[in-house]
Amino acid sequence: MDKQELILKDYLLETISDTKFYIEFKLPSEYQLVEQFQMSRIKVRNVYTLLEKMGLVYSKKGIGRFIKQKQKPLDVVMSGNISFSEKMKSQTANYKSKLTKFERVAQNHAIYTKIDIGQEPLYLVERLRYIDDEPAAIHRSYVVMSNMPEIKKIDSRLTSMYQFYQRFGVKEFRSTFSQLSVQYVNEIERNMLNCEVLVPIVKVESDNWDAERNVLLEYTEIIYRTDLFYFQI
C-alpha cells in the first residue's frame, strides 16, 4: 500500500469512526474519491477491498459501498468463575449455543504446554455461541478427565459447562488467571464465525477450578469476533 492509499484508508477509517451507531451510511463512490484525492481508480478500489476484508464495509452491486452496522456492546468474560451462558443471556434475549466438537485431545496438542498436568487425559468441548442469530464466539473447554470423569456423559444438548459441573457436585468455582490477546483466525475459525479474512479476534484464556476440592476442571479459550461487537471489561 503506497502513500496515497494510506491517506485514503485513514480518511475512510475516520469517516467510519465518526458515523452514528446502527445507521446505514453510503460511502463516496470510486469516482468521487478519484477526483477528491487525485489518484487512480485501482488504488481507490484497493483501499475499499481492504476495508471489506477488515469487515468494516460492504458493497451493493450497482449502488455503492456502505458502512457495516456498527458494533453492539458485549461484556467480555474474563475469568473462569463466571458462566459464559448466563453472562450472554443477561445481554440479549436472543442467545443460543451449539456443541460443535467433543473429543479426546491428542497428547501432542499445544494445550499441554499451557497447563501443568503432565499427560493427564483432556477432553475438548467446543461450542459456537450465537447472539441475535450471528455467530459471536467460539468457546473451548479443555476438561481434565481425572478431575471430572463424568465429562464422558456430555451430549449434543449441552449448553452450559457450569450447569454440567454443578450437576456433578461442583458448588464453587475459582480462577487463578485471565489473559487477553488480539489475533487473526485461521480458515476453520473464520468459517465458523462467518467473518472476513482480516477481521481481528479477541482471545481470552483462563482456568477454572473446583474451589472446594482445589482441582483444575478446565483450561478455557474464548474467541470473540470484533466486527459485530465492541468489548466492555
C-alpha positions as CSV (number, residue, x, y, z in Angstrom):
1,M,0.0,0.0,0.0
2,D,1.6,3.3,-1.1
3,K,1.3,6.7,0.5
4,Q,-1.8,7.8,-1.5
5,E,-3.6,4.6,-0.5
6,L,-2.7,5.0,3.2
7,I,-4.0,8.6,3.2
8,L,-7.3,7.4,1.7
9,K,-7.5,4.5,4.1
10,D,-7.1,6.8,7.1
11,Y,-9.7,9.2,5.7
12,L,-12.3,6.4,5.2
13,L,-11.5,4.9,8.6
14,E,-12.1,8.3,10.2
15,T,-15.4,8.6,8.3
16,I,-16.4,5.2,9.5
17,S,-15.5,6.0,13.1
18,D,-17.5,9.3,13.1
19,T,-20.8,7.9,11.8
20,K,-23.6,7.2,14.2
21,F,-24.3,3.8,15.7
22,Y,-26.6,1.5,13.7
23,I,-27.2,3.9,10.8
24,E,-26.5,2.6,7.3
25,F,-24.2,5.1,5.7
26,K,-23.3,5.2,2.0
27,L,-19.6,5.9,1.3
28,P,-18.3,8.1,-1.6
29,S,-18.1,6.4,-4.9
30,E,-14.8,5.3,-6.5
31,Y,-15.2,8.2,-9.0
32,Q,-15.7,10.8,-6.2
33,L,-12.6,9.6,-4.4
34,V,-10.6,9.6,-7.6
35,E,-11.5,13.2,-8.1
36,Q,-11.1,14.2,-4.5
37,F,-7.7,12.6,-3.9
38,Q,-6.3,12.8,-7.4
39,M,-5.4,9.1,-7.5
40,S,-6.1,6.2,-9.8
41,R,-9.3,4.2,-9.6
42,I,-7.4,1.0,-9.0
43,K,-5.9,2.5,-5.9
44,V,-9.3,3.5,-4.6
45,R,-10.6,0.0,-5.3
46,N,-7.6,-1.5,-3.4
47,V,-8.5,0.5,-0.3
48,Y,-12.1,-0.4,-0.4
49,T,-11.2,-4.1,-0.9
50,L,-9.0,-3.9,2.2
51,L,-11.8,-2.3,4.3
52,E,-14.2,-5.0,3.1
53,K,-11.7,-7.7,4.3
54,M,-11.5,-5.9,7.6
55,G,-15.3,-6.3,8.0
56,L,-15.9,-2.6,8.0
57,V,-17.5,-2.0,4.6
58,Y,-19.9,-4.0,2.3
59,S,-20.9,-3.3,-1.3
60,K,-24.3,-3.4,-3.1
61,K,-23.9,-4.2,-6.7
62,G,-24.7,-1.2,-8.9
63,I,-25.4,1.0,-5.8
64,G,-22.1,1.5,-4.0
65,R,-20.4,0.7,-0.7
66,F,-21.8,1.1,2.7
67,I,-20.5,1.1,6.3
68,K,-21.5,-2.1,8.1
69,Q,-23.8,-1.8,11.0
70,K,-21.8,-0.6,14.0
71,Q,-20.9,-3.0,16.8
72,K,-23.0,-3.8,19.7
73,P,-21.6,-3.8,23.3
74,L,-20.6,-7.2,24.7
75,D,-19.2,-7.9,28.1
76,V,-16.0,-10.0,27.9
77,V,-16.0,-13.0,30.2
78,M,-12.5,-12.6,31.7
79,S,-12.4,-15.3,34.4
80,G,-13.4,-18.9,34.9
81,N,-15.7,-18.1,37.8
82,I,-18.5,-16.6,35.6
83,S,-20.9,-18.6,33.4
84,F,-20.5,-17.6,29.8
85,S,-24.1,-18.5,29.0
86,E,-25.6,-16.6,31.9
87,K,-23.4,-13.5,31.0
88,M,-24.6,-13.6,27.4
89,K,-28.3,-14.2,28.4
90,S,-28.1,-11.0,30.5
91,Q,-27.1,-9.0,27.4
92,T,-29.5,-10.3,24.8
93,A,-32.9,-12.1,24.7
94,N,-31.7,-14.0,21.6
95,Y,-28.8,-16.2,22.6
96,K,-28.1,-19.8,21.8
97,S,-25.2,-22.2,22.0
98,K,-24.3,-25.2,19.7
99,L,-22.0,-28.0,20.5
100,T,-19.5,-28.2,17.6
101,K,-16.9,-30.6,18.9
102,F,-16.4,-33.2,21.7
103,E,-13.3,-35.3,21.5
104,R,-10.3,-36.7,23.4
105,V,-7.3,-34.3,23.0
106,A,-4.2,-35.8,21.4
107,Q,-1.2,-35.8,23.8
108,N,0.9,-33.8,21.4
109,H,-1.6,-30.9,21.3
110,A,-0.2,-27.5,22.2
111,I,-2.7,-27.2,25.1
112,Y,-0.4,-29.4,27.1
113,T,2.3,-26.7,27.1
114,K,-0.1,-24.2,28.8
115,I,-1.2,-26.3,31.8
116,D,0.9,-28.2,34.3
117,I,-1.0,-31.6,34.4
118,G,1.6,-33.9,32.9
119,Q,0.0,-36.2,30.4
120,E,-3.4,-36.3,32.2
121,P,-6.1,-37.1,29.6
122,L,-8.1,-34.0,28.4
123,Y,-11.4,-33.7,26.6
124,L,-12.2,-30.8,24.3
125,V,-15.7,-29.4,24.5
126,E,-16.2,-26.8,21.8
127,R,-19.3,-24.6,21.5
128,L,-20.3,-21.9,18.9
129,R,-22.1,-19.1,20.6
130,Y,-24.8,-17.1,18.7
131,I,-26.1,-13.7,19.6
132,D,-29.1,-12.3,17.6
133,D,-28.6,-15.2,15.2
134,E,-25.0,-14.2,14.4
135,P,-22.0,-16.4,15.4
136,A,-20.3,-14.3,18.0
137,A,-17.7,-16.5,19.8
138,I,-16.1,-19.9,19.8
139,H,-15.8,-21.3,23.3
140,R,-13.4,-24.2,24.0
141,S,-13.1,-26.0,27.3
142,Y,-10.2,-28.4,27.8
143,V,-11.5,-30.6,30.6
144,V,-9.2,-32.6,32.9
145,M,-10.8,-36.1,32.8
146,S,-9.4,-37.3,36.1
147,N,-10.9,-34.4,37.9
148,M,-14.3,-34.6,36.2
149,P,-14.7,-38.2,34.9
150,E,-18.4,-37.5,34.2
151,I,-17.2,-35.5,31.1
152,K,-17.9,-38.6,29.0
153,K,-21.6,-38.1,29.7
154,I,-21.8,-34.9,27.6
155,D,-24.1,-34.9,24.6
156,S,-25.4,-32.5,22.0
157,R,-27.9,-30.9,24.3
158,L,-25.1,-29.3,26.4
159,T,-25.5,-25.5,26.6
160,S,-23.5,-24.6,29.8
161,M,-20.4,-26.3,31.3
162,Y,-21.2,-24.6,34.6
163,Q,-24.5,-26.3,34.8
164,F,-22.8,-29.5,33.9
165,Y,-20.2,-29.2,36.6
166,Q,-22.9,-28.2,39.2
167,R,-24.9,-31.2,38.2
168,F,-22.0,-33.4,39.3
169,G,-21.4,-31.7,42.6
170,V,-19.2,-28.6,42.0
171,K,-20.5,-25.8,44.2
172,E,-17.9,-23.0,44.0
173,F,-15.6,-22.0,41.1
174,R,-12.4,-20.0,41.1
175,S,-9.9,-18.8,38.5
176,T,-6.2,-18.1,39.0
177,F,-5.5,-16.1,35.8
178,S,-7.1,-14.5,32.8
179,Q,-5.2,-13.1,29.7
180,L,-6.4,-11.3,26.6
181,S,-4.8,-11.1,23.2
182,V,-5.7,-9.8,19.7
183,Q,-5.1,-12.3,16.9
184,Y,-6.4,-13.4,13.5
185,V,-8.4,-16.5,13.0
186,N,-7.5,-19.4,10.8
187,E,-9.7,-20.6,8.0
188,I,-11.7,-23.1,10.1
189,E,-12.5,-20.5,12.7
190,R,-13.2,-17.8,10.1
191,N,-15.8,-20.1,8.5
192,M,-17.3,-20.9,11.9
193,L,-17.6,-17.2,12.8
194,N,-18.6,-16.2,9.2
195,C,-16.3,-13.2,9.3
196,E,-13.9,-11.7,6.7
197,V,-10.2,-12.6,6.4
198,L,-8.7,-9.6,8.1
199,V,-11.2,-9.2,10.9
200,P,-9.2,-9.5,14.2
201,I,-10.5,-11.5,17.1
202,V,-10.2,-11.1,20.8
203,K,-8.9,-14.3,22.5
204,V,-9.5,-14.7,26.2
205,E,-7.8,-17.5,28.1
206,S,-8.4,-18.6,31.7
207,D,-8.6,-21.5,34.0
208,N,-11.5,-22.9,36.0
209,W,-11.1,-24.7,39.3
210,D,-13.4,-26.6,41.7
211,A,-12.7,-24.3,44.7
212,E,-13.9,-26.9,47.3
213,R,-11.7,-29.7,46.1
214,N,-8.9,-27.4,44.8
215,V,-8.6,-29.2,41.5
216,L,-8.4,-27.9,37.9
217,L,-11.5,-28.5,36.0
218,E,-10.6,-26.9,32.7
219,Y,-8.5,-24.6,30.6
220,T,-10.7,-22.2,28.7
221,E,-10.3,-20.4,25.4
222,I,-12.9,-18.0,24.1
223,I,-12.5,-16.4,20.7
224,Y,-14.7,-13.3,20.1
225,R,-15.2,-11.7,16.7
226,T,-14.6,-7.9,16.6
227,D,-16.6,-6.8,13.6
228,L,-20.0,-7.1,15.2
229,F,-19.1,-6.2,18.8
230,Y,-17.0,-4.0,21.0
231,F,-16.0,-5.1,24.4
232,Q,-16.5,-4.0,27.9
233,I,-14.1,-5.3,30.5
